Amino acid sequence: MTDIQSRVVTGIMAMLAAATLFTACSKSGKGSESAQASPGATMAYSGSTDTSTGGAAATSASGSGGKVLAGDAAHGKQIFTQNCAVCHGATGTEGGVGPSLKGEKARKDTAAAVAWIKNPAPPMSKLYPSPLDEKDVADVAAYVESL
């Protein structure tokens, strides 16, 4: 292999490694400032399960004012169908224009999922604060975490 060929191969490998690293970081929500909300804007999630919502899985969230907001996965599924399914698939596990969200809980905790929904990186659409409000975001995050 000539010196020029070696440099080309090394350059291509470096670009592939950088692209792989960038893709992995953007999918995990780490390495993207938009995926990380400021401490004052992010709700701290305890991750406890609240079954007082008619048997639907719910995730408790403690807001900055001590107010407790529970994410209702059943309602989150309805909101997801209306706003997210066009890109992520009917149930969120199929993928499409957007990635499959199956196993998202292993990649992001609930707080990170809420932060991502509130302030996503392109090409994902920003749906908060309109049409989704705080409760809707918590509900969608609870649904996505259940996939």
C-alpha positions as CSV (number, residue, x, y, z in Angstrom):
1,M,0.0,0.0,0.0
2,T,1.4,3.4,-0.9
3,D,1.7,6.3,1.5
4,I,-1.2,8.1,-0.2
5,Q,-3.4,5.0,-0.1
6,S,-2.6,4.6,3.6
7,R,-3.5,8.2,4.3
8,V,-6.8,7.9,2.5
9,V,-7.7,4.7,4.3
10,T,-6.8,6.3,7.7
11,G,-8.8,9.4,6.9
12,I,-11.9,7.3,5.9
13,M,-11.6,5.3,9.1
14,A,-11.3,8.4,11.2
15,M,-14.4,9.9,9.6
16,L,-16.4,6.6,10.1
17,A,-15.3,6.5,13.8
18,A,-16.4,10.1,14.3
19,A,-19.7,9.5,12.5
20,T,-20.4,6.4,14.7
21,L,-19.5,8.3,17.8
22,F,-21.8,11.2,16.8
23,T,-24.7,8.9,16.0
24,A,-24.3,6.9,19.3
25,C,-24.2,10.2,21.3
26,S,-27.1,11.7,19.6
27,K,-29.3,8.6,20.1
28,S,-28.5,8.3,23.8
29,G,-29.3,12.0,24.4
30,K,-25.7,12.5,25.7
31,G,-23.4,14.8,23.9
32,S,-26.2,17.0,22.6
33,E,-26.8,20.2,24.6
34,S,-30.4,20.3,23.4
35,A,-31.0,16.9,25.0
36,Q,-29.9,18.2,28.4
37,A,-32.3,20.7,30.0
38,S,-31.1,23.3,32.5
39,P,-31.5,22.3,36.1
40,G,-34.2,24.8,36.7
41,A,-36.3,23.7,33.7
42,T,-36.0,19.9,34.2
43,M,-38.3,18.1,36.6
44,A,-36.6,15.7,39.0
45,Y,-38.2,12.3,38.6
46,S,-38.2,9.7,41.3
47,G,-39.0,6.9,39.0
48,S,-41.6,5.4,41.5
49,T,-44.6,3.7,40.2
50,D,-48.1,5.0,41.0
51,T,-50.9,2.6,40.4
52,S,-53.6,5.0,41.5
53,T,-54.3,5.9,37.9
54,G,-56.7,3.1,37.3
55,G,-54.1,0.4,36.9
56,A,-52.1,2.4,34.2
57,A,-48.4,2.5,34.8
58,A,-47.5,6.0,36.0
59,T,-44.2,7.6,36.9
60,S,-44.1,10.1,39.7
61,A,-42.3,13.3,39.1
62,S,-41.5,16.0,41.6
63,G,-41.4,19.5,40.2
64,S,-39.3,22.4,41.5
65,G,-42.2,23.7,43.6
66,G,-42.7,20.4,45.4
67,K,-45.7,19.7,43.2
68,V,-46.1,16.1,42.2
69,L,-46.9,15.3,38.6
70,A,-47.5,11.7,37.6
71,G,-47.0,10.5,34.0
72,D,-49.9,8.3,32.9
73,A,-48.6,5.8,30.3
74,A,-52.1,5.0,29.0
75,H,-52.8,8.7,28.3
76,G,-49.3,9.1,26.9
77,K,-50.0,6.3,24.4
78,Q,-53.0,8.4,23.1
79,I,-50.9,11.5,22.8
80,F,-48.1,9.5,21.2
81,T,-50.5,8.2,18.6
82,Q,-51.7,11.7,17.7
83,N,-48.3,13.4,17.7
84,C,-45.4,11.0,17.4
85,A,-46.5,7.9,15.6
86,V,-46.1,9.4,12.1
87,C,-42.3,9.3,12.6
88,H,-41.8,6.6,15.3
89,G,-44.4,4.1,14.1
90,A,-47.9,3.3,15.5
91,T,-46.6,1.9,18.8
92,G,-43.2,3.5,18.9
93,T,-41.4,0.3,18.4
94,E,-41.5,0.2,14.6
95,G,-39.4,3.2,13.8
96,G,-39.7,5.0,10.4
97,V,-38.5,8.5,9.8
98,G,-37.7,8.6,13.5
99,P,-36.0,5.7,15.4
100,S,-37.7,2.9,17.2
101,L,-38.2,3.8,20.8
102,K,-38.3,0.2,22.0
103,G,-36.0,-0.2,25.0
104,E,-35.6,3.6,25.4
105,K,-35.7,3.2,29.1
106,A,-32.2,1.5,28.9
107,R,-30.9,4.5,27.0
108,K,-32.6,7.4,28.9
109,D,-34.1,7.6,32.3
110,T,-37.5,9.4,32.7
111,A,-35.9,12.8,33.4
112,A,-33.8,12.5,30.2
113,A,-36.8,11.4,28.2
114,V,-38.8,14.4,29.4
115,A,-35.9,16.8,28.7
116,W,-35.6,15.3,25.2
117,I,-39.3,15.6,24.4
118,K,-39.3,19.2,25.7
119,N,-36.2,20.2,23.8
120,P,-35.4,17.7,21.0
121,A,-32.6,17.9,18.5
122,P,-33.5,18.2,14.8
123,P,-35.0,16.6,12.9
124,M,-37.5,15.8,15.7
125,S,-40.3,18.3,16.0
126,K,-40.6,20.5,19.0
127,L,-44.0,19.9,20.5
128,Y,-43.6,21.5,23.9
129,P,-45.0,23.9,25.1
130,S,-47.6,23.6,22.3
131,P,-49.4,21.4,21.4
132,L,-48.0,19.4,24.4
133,D,-48.1,20.8,27.9
134,E,-46.2,19.7,31.0
135,K,-48.6,16.9,31.9
136,D,-48.7,15.6,28.2
137,V,-44.9,15.5,28.2
138,A,-44.8,13.5,31.4
139,D,-47.5,11.1,30.0
140,V,-45.6,10.6,26.7
141,A,-42.4,10.0,28.6
142,A,-44.1,7.4,30.8
143,Y,-45.4,5.7,27.7
144,V,-42.1,5.7,25.9
145,E,-40.3,4.4,29.1
146,S,-42.8,1.5,29.0
147,L,-41.9,0.3,25.5
